[in-house]
Amino acid sequence: MHATHRSISTARLLRASAALLYLLLIAYGSLYPFTGWRASEYGSFAFLTAPWPRFITRTDLITNVLAYLPLGYLFSTWLRLHIGRWQTVVASVSLSALFSVCMELAQTLLPGRIASTQDIATNVTGALLGVLLYRLLQNHKWPGHALPSLREHWFIPGVWGNLGLLLLTVWGLSQLSLEVPSLVAGNLKTQFVPFWELPGNGYQYRPLHTIIFTLEIALASLFTGGLLRRKTRSALVWIGIFGFVLACKLLAAALLLKGAVLPRLLSAEVTSGLFGAAVCIAWARQHPHSWRTLWLAALLSLAGSLQWLLHSGAMRTLNGGSGAVPLNITALAGWAALVWPLGVMLYLAVRRVVRMPAAS
């Protein structure tokens, strides 16, 4: 009885802590850089009656929805331990809406930030989707009751499988970044020139980008293959994993870009990176979680750090300038792209050490 009560108390504490941590994360991204506070000329509540922006970008809509979707989910997991089902739905959406309004009010006091009811509407939509996702994943519903069996059927069991899937989730988040290796990176007119437009346009080939694409695609494929319960020896299986990784990258790009520009993603760097990744996968596929994959993760960490230093305003930051990166959803994805290979390195190294027998 005491063990059950202790388990429930621990679950409540962990879920409340997760919700609070994510609230702080959103507040940081919404109010960065916390300088230049001043009273609004038209009053803090004026934005509530102002018309919606004339131009609404897909990126703004998607990022606002994605930022609040986890919040609705986390609120639901916590509140459901205290109140009923429908009360949880209403309370989760209401708390998310109230927090969104507070963030917009605070943004009226910051230069460079624009408060709008459009942001509140998209934030609430994201929170509602998070609540619906929580309801959908309950054990007595489909696909909630099917997910544990699918996870056990396809992926290695236990803590290593769970940690590996968590790292794959971080990799998926990194694909929403505006920096390489995301396919959304940079200006499409200068960063992603299709290989069939290269002759005569003065485009400068970026070998560092090719290296990053090669290592990232190969590492994502090998890491996914190593998490599968059955050993992936067949070339056909590896082609399927390779295709899955590319589909995830293209899906992330399609969320933030117009369909008409997607063909431009086949730049010289991306195309050559695909061939390089195929070579790396063939080199390490017999043992996808071996030291070879760990070396690929280490090289990706180095290449990604160099790319960040050279092209993300980090040098200005290190020199005391104003090149700091705000923690919004796309910047958070950029940090995920830097952290993810480090997490893979740690995962692979610790897992290999744990498997080693103790010295006699």
N, C-alpha and C positions, 0 to 999 in steps of 0.2 A: 504493500500500500504506500509506504513512504517512498519507495523507488519510483512508483508511478507518478506520485505527486511531484517528486523532484524532477522527473523527466518532463512533465508538463510545464513546470516553472522554468526549466532551462530552455524549452522550446519558445515560450513567451518572451524570455529575455533576448534570445538570439534573433527572433523575428522583429521585435521592437528595435533592437540595435541596428539591424540591417535597414529598416525603414528610415531610422534617424540618420544613418550614415548617408543614405542616398539623398535625403532631403538636404543635407549639408553640401553634398556634391552638386546638386542642382543650384543651390543658392550661390555657390562659388562661381559656377559657370554663368549664372544670370547677372551677377553683380561685379564681376571682374572688370577693371582692376582696382575697384574700391577707392578711387581717388576722384577729386573734382566735384564732390557733392555740392549741390546748390538747389535752392528752391525753384520749382517750376514756375515759369512766367505765367502760365495759364491755369495753374492750380493742379494738384496731384491727380484729381479725379476727372480732369477734362478729357482724357483719352477714352473714357467710357462712352462718351457721346460723339466722339470724332468718327468720321467715315473710315472704312477699311482702306488700307493702302491701294493705290491704283494698280500697282503691279505686285502680284504675289508669285514668288518663285517656288518651284517644286522642292528645292532644297530646304527652304524654310519650313514648308509644310511637313516634309518627311522628318526633319530633325526634331521639330517640336513634338510630333506624335511619338517618335521613338524615345525621346528624352523622358516623357511622362508615362509611357507604357510600363516600365519596370516599377514606377512608383505606385500605380494602381494595383499591380500584382503584389508588391510587398505589403501595402496597406491591407489587402485582402487576407494574406496569409497570417498577419498579426491579429487583425480584428476578429477573424472568424473563431479564434480561440476564446473570445469574450462575449460575442453577441451572435444573433441568429443570421441565417443565410441572406435574407433580403435586407436586413439592417446593415450587414457588411457591405453589400453593393452600394446602398445609398451613402453610408458613411465614408467609404473609400473614395467614391467620386466627389462627394462634397468636400472632404479634406483636401483632395488634390486641387479642386477648383479654388478653394480658399487660399491655398498656398500659391497657386498661379497668380491670383489677383494681388497677393502681397508682393510677389516678385515684380509684377508689372508696376505697382505703385512705387516700389523702391527704384525701379529703372527710370521713372520720371525725374528723379533727383540726380541722375548720372548723365554727364555729357557723352554723346556717342551711342547712347541706348535709346531705343524707340519703343515706348509702351503702346500696345494696341489690343483691342478686343479680339482681333484675329488670332493672336498668340494664345489668349485664354481659351478660345474655342478649340484650337488644335491641341493644346495641352490637355484639356478635359477629354477630348476625343481619345488621346493616347491613354489617359488614365482609365477610361471606360473599356478600351480594348484590353488593358492589363487585367481589369477585373473579370472580363469575359474569358480571358485566357486562363485565369485561375479557376473559374467555374468549369471550363472545358477539360481541365486536366485532373479533375477529381477522380478518385479511384472507381466510383460507381458509374462513370460516364465514359463514352468513347470520344477521343482516343486515350483518355486518362488511364483507363484500366489496361489498355494494350501497350502503353509505353514501357512499363517495367519488363514485360515479356520480350518486347522487341530489343530493348537494351541488353537483356541477358542473352538473347539469341545471337546478336551480332557482335557485341563488344566484350572485351575481357572483363571479368567480374571484379568486385571489390574496390578498394580505395584507388588503386592504380587506374582502373577504368574510369572512375568518377573524375579523378584529377585530369586525366587525359581529355575527357569530353569537355571539362571546364576550360582547358587550354585551347581546344578547338573553338569554343564560344568566343574567347578573347580574340582569336585569329579572325573569326567572322566579323567582330566589331571593328577590327583594324581596316577592313575593306571599305569602310565609310569615311576614311581619312581623305584629306585633300593633298596628301603627299605620296610619293612613290613608297611602297609597291602597290598602292591602291590604283585601280584603273581610272579613278575619278581625278587623279592627281593633276594639279596645275592647269594652265590655260590650254584648252584643246588645240588652239591654233599654233601654239609654240611647243608644247610639251609632247603632244601626240600627233605627229605628222604621219599619215599612213605610208607604208613602205612604197606603195605605188606612186606616191607624189614626191619622192625624194629627189630624182634627177632635176638639177637646175634650179632648185628653190633655195639654195644656200643653207639648208638645215644642217645643224651641227649634231652629229651622232654622239650620244651620251653613254659611254661604255659602263659607267657606274650604275646607271639605271638598268642596263642589261644584266649586270651581275646580280643586282638586287632581285629583279624579276626571276632570274634563274634559280637563285637560292631559295626564295620564298615559295615559289610554286613547288619546287622539289621537296622542300622541308614539309610543307603542308600535306603533300601527297604521301610521303614516307611516314610521317607521324600518324596520319589517318590509317594507313595500312597496318602499322604496328599495333593499333588499338583493336583491330578485328580479332574475334575469337579464333577463327581459323587462319592458319598460316597462308599468306598470300603469295603463292609461288607462280600462279598462272599469269602470263603476259596480258591475257584478256581482262583479268581482274584489275591489274595495274592500269590498264587503259581506262577502265571504268572509274577508278579512283581519281586518275588524272582529269577525266572529264568532269567529275563531281567538283573538284577544286576550281576548275575554270568556270563552271556554271555558277558557283557561289560568287566568284569575282565579277562575272558579268551581271548577275542579279543585283549585287550591291551597286554597280555602276548604273544599271537601268533605273534604280530607285531615285537616283539623284540627277540623272541626265535625260535629255530628250532622246527618243528613239532614233531620230534622224542622224544624230552624231555618234551613235554607237559604233558604226564601222570604222570611224577614225581611231578607235582604240587599238586597232591592229598596226601599231607603230613599228618602226624597225627594231626598237628596243624590246617591245613586247614579243614580237615575232621571233627574234633571235633568242629571247629569254625562254620561250616555249621549247625550242630545240635544245637549249642548254639544260633545262629542267629534265627533259626526257633522258638525256645522257646521264645526269646525276641519279635519276631514279633507277636506271638500268645498272648503275654502278653499285647502288646500296640496297636494292630491293630484296636480295636474299635474306638479309637480316635488317629490317627497316628501323629497328631501335638500337642499332649497334653504334660503335664508336664513329663509323663513317657519317651517320646521321648527326651525331653530336658535333662533329667537325663542321658539317654544313650549317648547323645552328650557330656555332661560334663565328663562322665567316659572315653569316647574315647579320649578326649583331654588330660586327665591326663595320660592314658596308653600310648598314642602316644608320649607325652613329655618325659615320663620315658624311653621309647624305644629309643628315639633320644639321650637322655643324656647318656645312657648306651652303645649304639652300633654305633653311627654315628660320632665318633670323637669329639663330642661336649664338653666332659670333658677336652680334650686337649685345645680346644679353650678357655674355661672358665679359664683354668689355665695359659693362655698366650702362649700356644703352637701353632702348625701349623695345627690344625685340622679344620680350616674353610672350609665351603662347597662352592665350586664355583657355580655360577649361570648359569649352562648349562641347557639343556632341562630336563634331568633326575633329576638334583638337584632342578630345579624349580618345578618339579612334587613332589619331596619330601617335599618341603615347602608347596605346595598345600595340601598335606596329613595332615600336621600339622594345617594349617589355616582353612581347610574346616569344621571340627566339631565346631570350634569357630564361624564361620559364621552361621552355622545352629543354634547354641545356641542363637546368637544375633537375628536371624530371628524369631525364635519361641518365644523368650521372648518379643520382641517388638510387634510382631503380637498379642500376648495375651494381652499385656497392652493396645494396641490401641483398642481392642475389648471391654475391660472392661468399663462399664458405669461410668461416672463421679460421684463422691460422692456428695450426696445432702447436 
